[in-house]
Amino acid sequence: MTSAHETPARTPREFGVGHMPKSTESQPFRKPSRTPRLQMQAGDRTSGQWRPFTTNLVVELHDLIAALSQFYGPIERVVFDWSDHDIGQRAIGNLDDVAVDGPEPDQPANTMYLYSTTGLRIQLTVEPPISTR
């Protein structure tokens, strides 16, 4: 039960997902169109920060996955608290064998989990884009 000011948790089906990848034949993705602004923490190769160029994370997700898969193997699942805009713009899914799900219980809103086929969980803090004005 949620209180009047809490947003109820959304299920993967509400994100238009709920499948698990069938194979990794569609990865690696093409080379990134632009290098993601990604910084992994020293000493902990599975934690870092990602600063997308825009607020449309889905558009930049293929580039992020392409960069990470070079080091961690194919990415099979991405878990994040997607905005309604991201959900509407979703450009990944069944065709590229990446499951895109809503947040796990107690997952911070600005944290993205990416799961590789090798069993690793990569945790990224998603920073807001820097304005160029």
N, CA, C and O of each residue as an XYZ file, in Angstrom:
532
protein
N       0.844     -1.180      0.000
C       0.000      0.000      0.000
C       0.883      1.234      0.000
O       1.892      1.273      0.704
N       0.515      2.250     -0.786
C       1.295      3.473     -0.832
C       0.537      4.585     -0.157
O      -0.694      4.578     -0.122
N       1.273      5.547      0.383
C       0.629      6.703      0.987
C       0.230      7.664     -0.118
O       0.557      7.448     -1.285
N      -0.474      8.719      0.247
C      -0.987      9.666     -0.740
C       0.125     10.355     -1.519
O      -0.095     10.759     -2.661
N       1.318     10.502     -0.931
C       2.396     11.224     -1.606
C       3.430     10.297     -2.248
O       4.387     10.783     -2.850
N       3.267      8.996     -2.139
C       4.200      8.062     -2.769
C       3.697      7.649     -4.138
O       2.495      7.481     -4.345
N       4.615      7.488     -5.060
C       4.270      6.980     -6.376
C       4.340      5.469     -6.330
O       5.359      4.917     -5.913
N       3.274      4.775     -6.752
C       3.339      3.317     -6.725
C       4.412      2.809     -7.683
O       4.648      3.405     -8.734
N       5.043      1.730     -7.323
C       6.082      1.140     -8.174
C       5.446      0.652     -9.459
O       4.339      0.114     -9.455
N       6.166      0.847    -10.567
C       5.683      0.369    -11.852
C       6.312     -0.983    -12.149
O       7.451     -1.256    -11.768
N       5.567     -1.797    -12.816
C       6.059     -3.131    -13.160
C       6.777     -3.084    -14.500
O       6.578     -2.145    -15.271
N       7.621     -4.094    -14.795
C       8.277     -4.126    -16.094
C       7.297     -4.079    -17.257
O       7.607     -3.476    -18.285
N       6.133     -4.690    -17.131
C       5.151     -4.674    -18.218
C       4.727     -3.242    -18.544
O       4.462     -2.926    -19.704
N       4.660     -2.366    -17.524
C       4.292     -0.978    -17.768
C       5.381     -0.245    -18.539
O       5.127      0.825    -19.093
N       6.572     -0.795    -18.585
C       7.667     -0.216    -19.341
C       7.729     -0.825    -20.737
O       8.631     -0.507    -21.512
N       6.786     -1.691    -21.061
C       6.784     -2.329    -22.369
C       7.830     -3.413    -22.478
O       8.284     -3.756    -23.569
N       8.203     -3.945    -21.332
C       9.230     -4.976    -21.319
C       8.740     -6.161    -20.512
O       7.536     -6.315    -20.309
N       9.622     -6.971    -20.065
C       9.248     -8.121    -19.283
C       9.792     -9.380    -19.909
O       9.464    -10.481    -19.467
N      10.605     -9.245    -20.911
C      11.230    -10.394    -21.542
C      12.674    -10.496    -21.083
O      13.260     -9.531    -20.593
N      13.219    -11.653    -21.247
C      14.650    -11.820    -21.023
C      15.289    -12.074    -22.377
O      14.660    -12.673    -23.250
N      16.506    -11.639    -22.568
C      17.166    -11.817    -23.854
C      17.243    -13.282    -24.256
O      17.390    -14.167    -23.414
N      17.141    -13.517    -25.554
C      17.221    -14.866    -26.096
C      18.652    -15.245    -26.422
O      19.031    -16.407    -26.280
N      19.448    -14.288    -26.855
C      20.816    -14.575    -27.252
C      21.623    -13.300    -27.198
O      21.102    -12.238    -26.859
N      22.889    -13.404    -27.529
C      23.736    -12.215    -27.590
C      24.207    -11.957    -29.006
O      25.184    -11.237    -29.216
N      23.513    -12.546    -29.994
C      23.927    -12.400    -31.383
C      23.846    -10.965    -31.874
O      24.565    -10.609    -32.808
N      23.006    -10.130    -31.288
C      22.864     -8.763    -31.755
C      23.862     -7.814    -31.094
O      23.856     -6.618    -31.387
N      24.702     -8.316    -30.226
C      25.756     -7.504    -29.638
C      27.094     -8.109    -30.017
O      27.147     -9.324    -30.205
N      28.161     -7.370    -30.141
C      28.232     -5.971    -29.717
C      27.507     -5.056    -30.697
O      27.380     -5.349    -31.886
N      27.038     -3.936    -30.151
C      26.405     -2.929    -30.992
C      27.465     -2.280    -31.862
O      28.664     -2.464    -31.651
N      27.007     -1.526    -32.832
C      27.912     -0.741    -33.647
C      28.778      0.136    -32.736
O      28.459      0.329    -31.563
N      29.852      0.650    -33.276
C      30.696      1.541    -32.490
C      29.857      2.748    -32.066
O      28.976      3.182    -32.808
N      30.129      3.292    -30.872
C      29.351      4.462    -30.427
C      29.437      5.607    -31.437
O      30.495      5.849    -32.017
N      28.323      6.307    -31.644
C      28.330      7.462    -32.538
C      29.081      8.621    -31.897
O      29.656      9.454    -32.598
N      29.077      8.675    -30.598
C      29.938      9.584    -29.848
C      30.283      8.901    -28.541
O      29.479      8.159    -27.977
N      31.468      9.160    -28.078
C      31.955      8.489    -26.887
C      31.159      8.928    -25.666
O      31.070     10.124    -25.388
N      30.581      7.983    -24.933
C      29.832      8.356    -23.730
C      30.751      8.987    -22.690
O      31.915      8.611    -22.552
N      30.207      9.944    -21.972
C      30.957     10.559    -20.874
C      30.781      9.639    -19.670
O      29.815      9.743    -18.915
N      31.727      8.755    -19.522
C      31.650      7.677    -18.552
C      32.944      7.648    -17.761
O      34.031      7.698    -18.336
N      32.830      7.567    -16.453
C      34.011      7.483    -15.594
C      33.787      6.378    -14.571
O      32.868      6.435    -13.754
N      34.649      5.376    -14.639
C      34.559      4.279    -13.680
C      35.454      4.605    -12.492
O      36.506      5.225    -12.648
N      35.033      4.184    -11.307
C      35.790      4.478    -10.091
C      37.039      3.618    -10.021
O      37.008      2.423    -10.316
N      38.133      4.242     -9.627
C      39.399      3.521     -9.463
C      39.242      2.470     -8.375
O      38.654      2.734     -7.326
N      39.761      1.297     -8.625
C      39.720      0.229     -7.635
C      38.425     -0.557     -7.612
O      38.371     -1.647     -7.042
N      37.366     -0.011     -8.231
C      36.082     -0.715     -8.280
C      35.576     -0.624     -9.712
O      34.895      0.333    -10.078
N      35.906     -1.604    -10.502
C      35.631     -1.510    -11.928
C      34.170     -1.679    -12.302
O      33.829     -1.621    -13.483
N      33.299     -1.886    -11.326
C      31.887     -2.047    -11.652
C      31.027     -0.890    -11.146
O      29.800     -0.991    -11.156
N      31.640      0.196    -10.710
C      30.894      1.380    -10.266
C      31.445      2.603    -10.975
O      32.644      2.696    -11.236
N      30.568      3.530    -11.281
C      31.035      4.742    -11.935
C      29.923      5.755    -12.118
O      28.841      5.634    -11.544
N      30.219      6.762    -12.936
C      29.273      7.829    -13.232
C      29.131      7.949    -14.748
O      30.090      7.780    -15.501
N      27.912      8.244    -15.162
C      27.623      8.494    -16.571
C      26.948      9.840    -16.666
O      25.943     10.079    -15.996
N      27.489     10.732    -17.498
C      26.881     12.031    -17.740
C      26.435     12.071    -19.207
O      27.236     12.373    -20.091
N      25.158     11.766    -19.465
C      24.668     11.800    -20.837
C      24.747     13.215    -21.419
O      24.818     14.196    -20.678
N      24.736     13.306    -22.729
C      24.777     14.602    -23.407
C      23.421     15.290    -23.383
O      23.340     16.515    -23.471
N      22.341     14.495    -23.262
C      20.984     15.038    -23.280
C      20.187     14.416    -22.138
O      20.691     13.570    -21.400
N      18.947     14.846    -22.008
C      18.062     14.245    -21.004
C      17.330     13.034    -21.561
O      16.612     12.361    -20.821
N      17.492     12.739    -22.848
C      16.854     11.583    -23.473
C      17.810     10.393    -23.362
O      18.587     10.125    -24.278
N      17.745      9.694    -22.248
C      18.693      8.624    -21.963
C      18.596      7.463    -22.942
O      19.612      6.853    -23.274
N      17.408      7.153    -23.404
C      17.227      6.015    -24.302
C      18.007      6.221    -25.601
O      18.576      5.270    -26.137
N      18.038      7.452    -26.109
C      18.761      7.739    -27.344
C      20.255      7.445    -27.175
O      20.915      7.031    -28.128
N      20.783      7.653    -25.987
C      22.213      7.475    -25.734
C      22.566      6.089    -25.195
O      23.742      5.770    -25.021
N      21.563      5.278    -24.933
C      21.797      3.991    -24.288
C      22.610      3.021    -25.145
O      23.455      2.303    -24.612
N      22.380      2.981    -26.443
C      23.169      2.081    -27.293
C      24.657      2.421    -27.229
O      25.493      1.520    -27.158
N      24.994      3.708    -27.253
C      26.401      4.106    -27.161
C      27.000      3.681    -25.820
O      28.139      3.218    -25.762
N      26.229      3.842    -24.748
C      26.706      3.433    -23.428
C      26.941      1.925    -23.383
O      27.983      1.469    -22.911
N      25.980      1.161    -23.870
C      26.108     -0.297    -23.866
C      27.274     -0.736    -24.743
O      28.012     -1.649    -24.375
N      27.448     -0.097    -25.900
C      28.567     -0.445    -26.790
C      29.901     -0.226    -26.085
O      30.809     -1.049    -26.206
N      30.024      0.868    -25.358
C      31.277      1.149    -24.650
C      31.503      0.163    -23.510
O      32.611     -0.350    -23.350
N      30.482     -0.107    -22.725
C      30.639     -1.008    -21.577
C      30.863     -2.459    -22.009
O      31.620     -3.190    -21.370
N      30.211     -2.870    -23.083
C      30.327     -4.275    -23.488
C      31.745     -4.641    -23.940
O      32.102     -5.819    -23.953
N      32.543     -3.658    -24.305
C      33.939     -3.924    -24.668
C      34.737     -4.454    -23.477
O      35.702     -5.198    -23.651
N      34.332     -4.072    -22.280
C      35.056     -4.449    -21.065
C      34.355     -5.516    -20.244
O      35.009     -6.293    -19.549
N      33.022     -5.562    -20.315
C      32.247     -6.445    -19.443
C      31.534     -7.571    -20.186
O      30.913     -8.427    -19.556
N      31.611     -7.582    -21.498
C      30.856     -8.544    -22.278
C      29.480     -7.982    -22.603
O      29.143     -6.882    -22.165
N      28.683     -8.720    -23.365
C      27.360     -8.226    -23.759
C      26.501     -7.870    -22.550
O      26.508     -8.571    -21.538
N      25.770     -6.777    -22.670
C      24.840     -6.339    -21.625
C      23.479     -6.936    -21.957
O      22.982     -6.791    -23.073
N      22.878     -7.612    -20.971
C      21.593     -8.256    -21.229
C      20.408     -7.569    -20.562
O      19.260     -7.839    -20.914
N      20.674     -6.678    -19.599
C      19.562     -6.063    -18.875
C      19.986     -4.701    -18.344
O      21.103     -4.530    -17.856
N      19.065     -3.721    -18.448
C      19.288     -2.384    -17.910
C      18.113     -2.063    -16.999
O      16.954     -2.187    -17.395
N      18.423     -1.651    -15.774
C      17.395     -1.361    -14.768
C      17.559      0.089    -14.323
O      18.632      0.500    -13.882
N      16.471      0.858    -14.448
C      16.550      2.286    -14.121
C      15.142      2.813    -13.873
O      14.159      2.201    -14.289
N      15.055      3.950    -13.195
C      13.777      4.622    -12.969
C      13.532      5.542    -14.170
O      13.773      6.747    -14.100
N      13.056      4.963    -15.260
C      12.887      5.678    -16.523
C      11.806      6.734    -16.414
O      10.792      6.526    -15.748
N      12.020      7.871    -17.070
C      10.984      8.905    -17.130
C       9.928      8.480    -18.152
O      10.162      7.586    -18.964
N       8.782      9.121    -18.101
C       7.736      8.821    -19.076
C       8.230      9.121    -20.492
O       7.872      8.417    -21.436
N       9.047     10.157    -20.641
C       9.599     10.488    -21.958
C      10.492      9.364    -22.457
O      10.400      8.972    -23.620
N      11.363      8.837    -21.585
C      12.238      7.734    -21.976
C      11.437      6.508    -22.398
O      11.769      5.844    -23.380
N      10.398      6.222    -21.658
C       9.572      5.059    -21.972
C       8.933      5.224    -23.346
O       8.867      4.273    -24.125
N       8.465      6.432    -23.637
C       7.848      6.700    -24.932
C       8.838      6.672    -26.082
O       8.455      6.384    -27.216
N      10.105      6.967    -25.813
C      11.138      7.016    -26.846
C      11.950      5.734    -26.921
O      12.924      5.658    -27.669
N      11.561      4.746    -26.165
C      12.350      3.521    -26.054
C      12.717      2.951    -27.419
O      11.840      2.636    -28.224
N      14.020      2.821    -27.676
C      14.487      2.364    -28.974
C      15.294      1.075    -28.870
O      16.018      0.719    -29.799
N      15.174      0.380    -27.756
C      15.869     -0.891    -27.598
C      14.868     -1.929    -27.133
O      13.755     -1.585    -26.736
N      15.242     -3.164    -27.178
C      14.322     -4.190    -26.719
C      14.535     -5.508    -27.406
O      15.667     -5.977    -27.527
N      13.448     -6.115    -27.861
C      13.501     -7.466    -28.409
C      14.506     -7.631    -29.534
O      15.122     -8.690    -29.650
N      14.688     -6.623    -30.360
C      15.577     -6.760    -31.511
C      17.045     -6.770    -31.140
O      17.866     -7.254    -31.920
N      17.405     -6.251    -29.975
C      18.818     -6.221    -29.598
C      19.108     -7.028    -28.339
O      20.203     -6.940    -27.782
N      18.150     -7.800    -27.898
C      18.340     -8.705    -26.762
C      18.735     -8.008    -25.464
O      19.501     -8.559    -24.674
N      18.221     -6.810    -25.241
C      18.457     -6.116    -23.983
C      17.107     -5.934    -23.296
O      16.201     -5.313    -23.852
N      16.978     -6.470    -22.102
C      15.772     -6.263    -21.307
C      15.894     -4.911    -20.615
O      16.919     -4.618    -20.000
N      14.874     -4.101    -20.710
C      14.859     -2.781    -20.086
C      13.746     -2.796    -19.058
O      12.572     -2.935    -19.401
N      14.121     -2.654    -17.795
C      13.154     -2.764    -16.711
C      13.140     -1.519    -15.849
O      14.068     -0.710    -15.871
N      12.059     -1.385    -15.086
C      11.957     -0.330    -14.099
C      12.850     -0.645    -12.912
O      13.493     -1.694    -12.878
N      12.895      0.256    -11.937
C      13.847      0.115    -10.838
C      13.553     -1.088     -9.935
O      12.411     -1.520     -9.784
N      14.621     -1.603     -9.350
C      14.508     -2.641     -8.342
C      14.107     -1.979     -7.019
O      14.290     -0.772     -6.860
N      13.569     -2.742     -6.075
C      13.204     -2.158     -4.784
C      14.418     -1.475     -4.144
O      15.517     -2.030     -4.122
N      14.204     -0.288     -3.635
C      15.227      0.508     -2.938
C      16.364      0.979     -3.837
O      17.395      1.420     -3.329
N      16.209      0.899     -5.152
C      17.229      1.415     -6.064
C      17.116      2.928     -6.118
O      16.032      3.449     -6.380
N      18.214      3.655     -5.875
C      18.154      5.122     -5.955
C      17.710      5.586     -7.345
O      18.044      4.958     -8.349
N      16.966      6.673     -7.396
C      16.391      7.155     -8.658
C      17.447      7.534     -9.685
O      17.184      7.427    -10.883
N      18.612      7.965     -9.272
C      19.636      8.386    -10.229
C      20.685      7.301    -10.472
O      21.781      7.598    -10.948
N      20.362      6.060    -10.152
C      21.302      4.955    -10.316
C      20.780      3.969    -11.353
O      19.622      3.554    -11.316
N      21.665      3.604    -12.278
C      21.337      2.640    -13.322
C      22.144      1.377    -13.073
O      23.345      1.440    -12.810
N      21.483      0.233    -13.155
C      22.167     -1.057    -13.076
C      22.162     -1.671    -14.473
O      21.131     -1.715    -15.144
N      23.319     -2.136    -14.891
C      23.444     -2.849    -16.163
C      24.019     -4.215    -15.840
O      25.044     -4.317    -15.166
N      23.367     -5.263    -16.318
C      23.787     -6.630    -16.045
C      24.387     -7.231    -17.304
O      23.775     -7.204    -18.372
N      25.607     -7.780    -17.168
C      26.262     -8.398    -18.310
C      25.959     -9.893    -18.327
O      25.534    -10.470    -17.326
N      26.184    -10.497    -19.473
C      25.972    -11.935    -19.598
C      27.025    -12.721    -18.825
O      26.893    -13.934    -18.663
N      28.069    -12.043    -18.346
C      29.105    -12.705    -17.545
C      28.741    -12.726    -16.066
O      29.491    -13.261    -15.249
N      27.584    -12.141    -15.713
C      27.136    -12.151    -14.327
C      27.479    -10.905    -13.536
O      27.130    -10.817    -12.359
N      28.147     -9.945    -14.141
C      28.499     -8.714    -13.428
C      27.333     -7.734    -13.411
O      26.549     -7.660    -14.357
N      27.235     -6.982    -12.313
C      26.304     -5.858    -12.250
C      27.136     -4.592    -12.239
O      27.971     -4.392    -11.357
N      26.903     -3.740    -13.223
C      27.588     -2.462    -13.309
C      26.632     -1.420    -12.765
O      25.479     -1.346    -13.190
N      27.107     -0.612    -11.825
C      26.265      0.398    -11.191
C      26.773      1.772    -11.589
O      27.919      2.126    -11.308
N      25.914      2.549    -12.248
C      26.282      3.882    -12.683
C      25.375      4.922    -12.050
O      24.153      4.780    -12.051
N      25.982      5.962    -11.515
C      25.225      7.128    -11.093
C      25.016      7.982    -12.333
O      25.981      8.365    -12.994
N      23.768      8.283    -12.652
C      23.457      9.073    -13.838
C      23.404     10.536    -13.419
O      22.526     10.956    -12.666
N      24.369     11.300    -13.928
C      24.475     12.715    -13.619
C      23.688     13.517    -14.652
O      23.543     13.073    -15.790
N      23.179     14.690    -14.277
C      22.464     15.493    -15.283
C      23.431     16.017    -16.344
O      24.603     16.260    -16.054
N      22.938     16.192    -17.576
C      23.805     16.754    -18.620
C      24.237     18.165    -18.253
O      23.513     18.891    -17.572
N      25.410     18.539    -18.704
C      25.904     19.900    -18.457
C      25.393     20.804    -19.558
O      25.480     20.470    -20.740
N      24.866     21.938    -19.171
C      24.386     22.899    -20.153
C      25.579     23.526    -20.873
O      26.610     23.795    -20.257
N      25.437     23.753    -22.158
C      26.510     24.383    -22.927
C      26.240     25.857    -23.143
O      26.931     26.505    -23.929
N      25.264     26.387    -22.471
C      24.945     27.819    -22.633
C      25.905     28.675    -21.880
O      25.788     29.900    -21.902
